[in-house]
Amino acid sequence: MDLQQLAQLLNTTAPTLEQQKKLEIVSNHQDRIFCVPQQNTPVCVICSEFSLQLERAACGCIICRRCLYQELPAIPVTLCPFCRKDVYPSSREDEIQSLIAQQILLCRFHESISPYKSTCQFVTSDPVKLFEHMAVCDYRLKTNEDASLPLQIPKSQIFSNECTLHYQPHFVSQSCQNIFLNLLQDAQEVAPSKNQIVPHLLVKQFYLQQQPVEISNFQLILFKNPADSKDLRQFSEISAGLQVSMPDGTQKNFEFWVEASQILNGPLRFSGCIQTTQPGRYVFDARVCLTFKSGGSVTSKKIIQRCVGPCVLNVNIEDLCKFEHDAASLFQAGMQMGCDIVNRGLELFRKQEDSEHSDLVSNSTQDELNVIDLNALLTFGGISTTIRDSVLFFIVLTQFSKIQQNNKLFSSPSCLEVVCQVMDKFQIYVVQKAAIEFLLQLVKSGADMNAVSTKSSGIFGRIRRIKVEFAEEKDVDELMEALMAK
């Protein structure tokens, strides 16, 4: 089934084939908007990055839409970590939009920042022209329409985040290792939002790099819980660490030095770069441990996974399985199994359409999925680069979620994390509508959508974003009410 046919199942329309190709190129590389920093460059107070979607939060701070609807809800907190006031609702200020319009924007494939081999030097101050160029960029030298804009930009000028969270390279103490080995005695593990110091990870989209690029693609932020007023002086030690596991089994470890006096002055930030030159799964595991002077400790962790597959754009997973590509071969079995499960889901859909009652649920054990099936399905959704596959992913999840035995798998944090990633990749109506229908069906089927799984993955934030951007989507209110009632 093509995208137009899938859109009809959702009673909506889809972009044309030409529009699809352009959207897919831009969306798969829209991890960050790079600009040449100036004195008036506005940045988000949370991620410290420039964005075309900066807004004035209710607290008065400038926050980007990604942090408003993805990062803060994933912690989850509703108070600004900097000023400890409410961030919602936010508004688009003319003053901020004026500053955004003055910035010099770089093509994501500009030779200074491209993950691929490129000689492109395209820059512009017009966001529309930026995305039009990115949709057709062939990584070759381009002449800018505006001769006043620079062509060559030294990498040292590219905006980078200031690190206020320091670590000692090539050294990890035994106490920090014990956090990851779970060897701490009398340690109580709590959710990040319940700890007095909150660890939060911001991880960008990953690409299979053709060349090393020293541009930060992850951040670890530590901040005093804005909802907790307890004194940090009750702790004798604050330990924080980050462990990044690579596809080949190797690990990169960081240990950070944290003093209570530092974190009371504001959030601490570490920006780093992981070279994704090998395909496979990258796991970021951030942990913080607070040791009481009276004995005992409390720990929290934040884990994010990213799959780096073959970045072959405008190609559906089913066709990608036929590619002779090193990265594709690594995911060959998972992709093929994912395609088989998707076809089973479509067959289930056809059976329900042919039945007299469309809500009739099959009791056949062949329609029940196991953990291996789920992982294959998540591989399909996680490495998909087309709008068609993203919509198909949600439609198939919706069909299988009508079978009650599958709901425990679909409401798991690992599944909801991939659901969020797919929702973030293509923020267009047909994909968001398919996602909402899946989540609504999951709730209606009696899945255990408890506060931990829905909030830790940031589902509420994504739903709030859809409500703001697509007011015509009527199922959003029903879904929010259903989740709040759980």
C-alpha positions in Angstrom: 0.0 0.0 0.0 1.3 3.5 -0.8 1.0 6.5 1.4 -2.1 7.8 -0.4 -3.9 4.5 0.3 -2.8 4.5 4.0 -4.0 8.1 4.4 -7.4 7.1 3.1 -7.6 4.5 5.9 -7.1 7.4 8.3 -9.7 9.6 6.5 -7.1 12.2 5.7 -4.8 13.3 2.8 -1.1 12.8 2.3 1.6 14.9 0.6 2.3 14.3 -3.1 5.1 12.1 -4.1 7.4 15.0 -4.8 6.5 16.7 -1.5 7.1 13.4 0.3 10.7 13.1 -1.0 11.5 16.7 0.0 10.0 16.3 3.5 11.9 13.0 4.0 15.2 14.6 3.2 14.7 17.6 5.5 13.0 15.7 8.3 15.6 13.0 8.6 18.3 15.7 9.0 16.4 18.2 11.1 18.2 17.4 14.3 19.3 20.9 14.8 19.4 24.3 13.0 22.9 25.6 12.7 23.6 29.3 12.4 26.7 31.6 12.4 26.6 32.9 16.0 26.2 36.7 16.5 25.8 38.9 19.6 22.0 38.9 19.1 21.6 35.1 18.4 18.7 33.9 20.6 19.1 30.4 22.2 16.9 28.1 24.2 17.6 28.3 28.0 17.2 24.5 28.3 19.3 23.1 25.5 21.3 26.3 24.8 20.8 26.0 21.1 19.4 28.2 18.4 16.1 27.2 16.9 13.6 28.6 14.4 10.8 27.7 16.9 11.8 29.7 20.0 9.0 30.9 22.3 8.6 33.0 25.4 7.6 30.7 28.2 5.2 31.8 30.9 8.2 32.2 33.3 9.8 34.7 30.9 12.6 32.4 29.7 13.2 31.7 26.0 12.6 28.0 25.3 12.5 26.1 22.0 9.5 24.1 21.0 11.4 20.8 21.1 12.2 21.4 24.8 8.7 22.6 25.6 6.9 19.6 24.1 9.6 16.8 24.1 12.3 17.3 26.7 10.6 18.9 29.7 7.5 16.5 29.6 9.9 13.6 29.4 11.5 14.4 32.8 8.6 15.3 33.6 8.6 18.8 35.1 6.4 21.8 34.5 8.6 24.3 36.3 11.5 25.9 34.6 14.8 24.4 35.9 16.4 27.9 35.8 13.8 30.2 37.5 11.5 27.5 39.0 8.4 29.1 37.6 5.7 27.6 35.4 6.8 27.3 31.7 3.2 26.8 30.3 1.6 28.4 28.4 4.2 29.8 26.0 3.8 32.4 23.2 5.6 33.5 20.0 6.9 37.0 20.6 7.5 39.4 17.7 10.8 40.5 19.3 12.1 36.9 19.3 10.9 36.2 15.7 12.7 39.4 14.6 16.0 38.1 16.1 15.5 34.7 14.4 15.0 36.4 11.0 18.4 38.2 11.4 20.4 34.9 11.7 22.6 33.4 9.0 21.5 29.8 8.6 23.7 26.9 7.4 22.6 24.0 5.2 22.8 20.8 7.3 25.1 19.4 4.7 27.4 22.5 4.8 31.0 21.3 4.6 31.7 22.5 8.2 29.0 20.4 9.8 27.9 17.7 7.4 28.0 14.1 8.6 28.7 13.1 4.9 31.5 14.1 2.6 30.4 17.5 1.3 31.7 20.7 -0.3 28.4 22.5 0.1 28.8 26.1 1.4 25.2 27.2 1.2 24.0 29.8 3.8 20.9 31.9 3.9 18.9 34.1 6.2 15.6 32.8 4.8 14.3 29.5 6.5 12.1 28.7 3.4 15.1 28.9 1.1 17.1 26.8 3.6 14.7 23.9 3.5 14.2 24.2 -0.3 17.9 23.9 -0.7 18.3 21.0 1.7 15.6 19.1 -0.2 17.8 19.1 -3.3 21.3 19.5 -1.9 23.7 17.1 -3.6 26.6 17.9 -1.2 28.4 19.9 -3.8 29.6 23.5 -3.9 26.8 26.0 -4.1 26.9 29.7 -4.9 24.8 31.8 -2.5 22.1 34.0 -4.0 23.1 36.8 -1.6 26.7 37.7 -2.2 26.9 39.5 1.1 26.7 36.2 3.0 29.9 34.3 3.7 30.8 31.2 1.9 33.6 29.7 4.0 32.9 29.5 7.7 35.6 28.3 10.1 34.4 25.4 12.3 35.5 27.5 15.4 32.7 29.9 14.6 29.9 27.3 14.6 27.9 27.7 17.7 28.7 25.2 20.5 27.3 24.8 23.9 29.3 26.0 26.9 30.1 23.1 29.3 29.6 24.0 33.0 29.7 20.3 34.1 33.3 19.2 34.1 34.8 15.8 34.1 38.3 14.2 34.3 39.1 12.4 31.0 40.2 8.7 31.1 39.4 8.3 34.8 36.3 6.8 36.5 36.5 6.3 40.3 35.3 3.1 41.9 32.4 4.9 43.6 31.1 6.0 40.2 31.6 2.5 38.7 29.5 1.2 41.6 26.6 3.3 40.4 26.5 1.4 37.1 27.3 -2.0 38.6 24.5 -1.6 41.2 26.9 -2.3 44.0 25.8 0.5 46.3 24.6 -0.6 49.6 21.4 0.8 51.1 20.7 2.6 47.8 17.2 3.5 46.9 16.4 4.1 43.2 13.8 6.7 42.4 12.5 8.3 39.2 14.5 11.4 38.0 11.6 13.7 38.7 11.5 12.4 42.4 15.2 13.0 43.1 16.6 16.2 44.4 19.0 16.5 41.6 17.5 15.6 38.2 19.7 14.1 35.4 18.4 14.7 31.9 19.8 13.5 28.6 19.3 15.3 25.2 20.3 13.0 22.4 20.1 14.1 18.7 19.2 12.1 15.7 22.1 10.0 14.7 23.4 9.3 11.2 25.9 6.8 9.8 28.8 9.3 9.4 31.1 9.2 6.4 33.6 11.4 8.2 34.3 12.5 11.8 32.4 15.7 12.8 33.2 17.5 16.1 29.7 18.9 16.6 28.0 18.0 19.9 25.2 15.5 19.4 24.3 14.8 23.1 24.0 16.8 26.3 23.8 15.8 30.0 22.0 18.4 32.2 21.9 18.2 36.0 19.7 20.6 37.9 18.1 21.0 41.3 14.6 19.6 41.2 12.4 22.8 41.0 9.6 20.9 42.8 11.8 20.0 45.8 12.7 22.5 48.4 14.9 20.2 50.6 18.5 21.3 51.4 21.3 19.7 49.5 23.6 20.1 52.4 22.2 16.9 53.9 24.3 15.0 51.3 28.0 14.1 51.9 28.7 13.3 48.2 27.0 13.9 44.8 28.2 11.5 42.1 27.2 11.7 38.5 28.3 9.5 35.5 27.5 8.8 31.9 28.1 5.5 30.1 27.8 5.3 26.3 27.7 1.8 24.9 28.7 1.4 21.2 27.5 -1.2 18.7 30.8 -3.1 18.8 30.5 -3.6 22.6 33.0 -0.9 23.6 32.0 1.8 26.1 32.9 5.4 26.7 32.6 6.5 30.3 32.4 9.9 31.9 32.5 10.9 35.6 31.5 14.4 36.6 32.4 16.4 39.6 29.4 18.0 41.2 29.3 20.3 44.3 26.1 21.3 46.0 27.1 25.0 45.7 27.5 24.7 41.9 24.1 23.2 41.2 22.4 25.7 43.5 23.6 28.5 41.2 21.8 26.9 38.2 21.8 23.8 36.0 25.1 22.2 35.0 25.6 21.1 31.4 28.0 18.8 29.5 27.9 18.7 25.7 29.7 15.9 24.0 30.1 14.2 20.6 29.9 10.5 19.8 31.3 9.6 16.4 28.6 7.3 14.8 30.9 5.8 12.2 29.6 2.3 12.9 26.0 1.1 12.4 24.0 -0.4 15.3 22.5 0.5 18.6 24.0 3.3 20.8 22.9 3.3 24.5 23.3 6.4 26.7 23.0 5.7 30.4 23.2 8.7 32.8 23.1 8.2 36.5 23.3 10.4 39.6 23.8 9.2 43.2 23.3 11.3 46.3 24.9 10.0 49.5 23.3 11.1 52.8 25.6 12.2 55.7 23.5 9.9 57.9 24.1 6.9 55.7 22.4 5.4 52.7 21.9 6.9 49.2 19.4 7.7 46.5 20.0 7.1 42.8 18.3 8.0 39.5 19.0 7.1 35.9 18.0 8.2 32.5 18.6 5.8 29.5 18.2 6.7 25.8 18.8 4.4 22.9 19.5 5.4 19.3 19.7 3.1 16.3 22.1 4.1 13.5 21.1 2.3 10.3 21.7 3.0 6.6 20.7 6.5 5.8 19.1 5.6 2.4 16.5 8.2 1.9 13.2 7.9 -0.1 13.4 4.1 0.2 10.9 2.0 2.1 12.1 -0.7 4.6 10.8 -3.5 2.4 13.0 -2.3 -0.5 15.9 -1.5 1.8 16.0 -5.2 2.8 17.2 -5.9 -0.8 20.1 -3.4 -0.6 23.7 -4.7 -0.5 24.9 -2.3 2.1 27.1 -3.0 5.2 24.7 -1.1 7.5 21.7 -2.6 5.9 23.1 -6.2 6.3 23.5 -5.6 10.0 19.7 -5.0 10.4 18.7 -7.4 7.6 17.1 -10.0 9.9 15.3 -7.5 12.0 14.1 -5.5 9.1 12.9 -8.6 7.3 11.1 -9.9 10.4 9.6 -6.4 10.9 8.3 -6.4 7.4 6.7 -9.8 7.9 5.0 -8.6 11.1 3.8 -5.5 9.3 2.3 -7.7 6.6 0.6 -9.8 9.3 -0.9 -6.6 10.7 -2.2 -5.5 7.4 -3.8 -8.9 6.9 -5.4 -8.6 10.3 -6.7 -5.2 9.2 -8.2 -6.7 6.1 -9.9 -9.5 8.1 -11.5 -6.9 10.4 -12.6 -4.8 7.4 -14.2 -7.8 5.8 -16.0 -8.8 9.0 -19.5 -7.5 9.7 -18.3 -5.6 12.8 -15.0 -3.7 12.3 -14.4 -3.8 16.1 -14.3 -7.6 16.1 -11.0 -8.7 17.6 -9.3 -11.9 16.5 -8.6 -14.5 19.3 -6.1 -16.3 17.1 -2.8 -17.0 18.9 -0.9 -16.1 15.7 -2.0 -12.5 16.2 -0.3 -12.4 19.6 3.2 -10.9 19.6 6.2 -11.7 21.8 9.3 -9.7 22.8 11.2 -10.7 19.7 8.3 -9.7 17.5 8.1 -6.3 19.2 11.9 -5.7 18.8 11.6 -6.4 15.1 8.6 -4.1 14.8 10.5 -1.4 16.7 13.5 -1.8 14.3 11.1 -1.3 11.4 9.8 2.0 13.0 13.1 3.1 14.4 15.2 3.1 11.3 12.5 4.0 8.8 13.3 7.1 6.7 10.0 7.4 4.8 6.6 8.9 5.7 4.9 5.9 4.3 6.7 3.5 6.6 6.1 5.7 9.7 2.3 5.8 9.0 2.3 2.1 8.3 4.2 1.5 11.6 1.4 3.2 13.6 -1.5 1.6 11.6 -0.1 -1.9 12.3 0.5 -1.1 16.0 -3.2 0.0 16.1 -4.4 -3.3 14.7 -2.3 -5.5 17.0 -3.2 -3.3 20.0 -6.8 -4.5 19.6 -5.6 -7.8 20.8 -5.4 -7.5 24.6 -2.5 -9.8 25.0 -0.3 -7.4 23.0 -1.0 -4.3 25.1 1.6 -5.0 27.8 4.3 -4.9 25.1 3.0 -1.8 23.5 2.7 0.2 26.7 6.3 -0.6 27.7 8.8 2.3 28.0 11.0 0.8 25.2 8.0 0.8 22.7 6.8 4.2 23.7 10.3 5.6 23.3 10.4 4.5 19.6 6.8 5.8 19.2 8.0 9.2 20.3 11.0 9.1 18.0 8.8 8.4 15.0 6.4 11.1 16.0 9.3 13.6 16.3 10.8 12.6 12.9 7.9 13.5 10.8 5.8 16.3 12.4 3.1 16.3 9.7 -0.6 15.7 10.1 -0.9 12.2 8.6 1.8 10.8 10.8 0.6 12.5 14.0 -3.0 11.4 13.3 -1.8 7.8 12.9 0.1 8.0 16.2 -2.9 9.4 18.0 -5.2 6.6 16.7 -2.7 4.0 18.0 -2.4 5.6 21.4 -6.2 6.0 21.7 -6.8 2.4 20.7 -4.1 1.3 23.3 -6.0 3.1 26.0 -9.4 1.8 24.9 -8.1 -1.7 24.9 -7.3 -1.5 28.6 -3.5 -1.1 28.4 -1.7 -0.2 31.6 -0.8 3.3 30.6 0.4 4.3 34.1 2.0 7.6 34.9 5.6 6.2 34.8 5.5 4.9 31.2 3.5 7.8 29.6 5.3 10.6 31.3 8.9 9.2 31.2 8.7 8.8 27.5 7.2 12.3 27.0 3.9 11.0 25.5 2.0 13.8 27.1 4.3 16.5 25.6 3.8 15.1 22.1 0.0 15.1 22.5 0.1 18.7 23.8 2.2 19.6 20.7 -0.3 18.0 18.4 -3.1 19.9 20.1 -1.3 23.2 19.5 -0.2 22.5 15.9 -3.3 20.6 14.7 -6.3 22.0 16.4 -8.6 20.2 14.0 -7.6 16.8 15.4 -10.6 16.0 17.6 -9.2 12.7 19.1 -6.5 14.6 21.0 -8.9 15.8 23.7 -10.3 12.3 24.1 -6.9 10.8 24.4 -5.6 13.3 27.0 -8.7 12.8 29.1 -8.3 9.0 28.9 -4.6 9.1 29.9 -5.3 11.6 32.8 -8.0 9.2 34.1 -5.5 6.3 34.2 
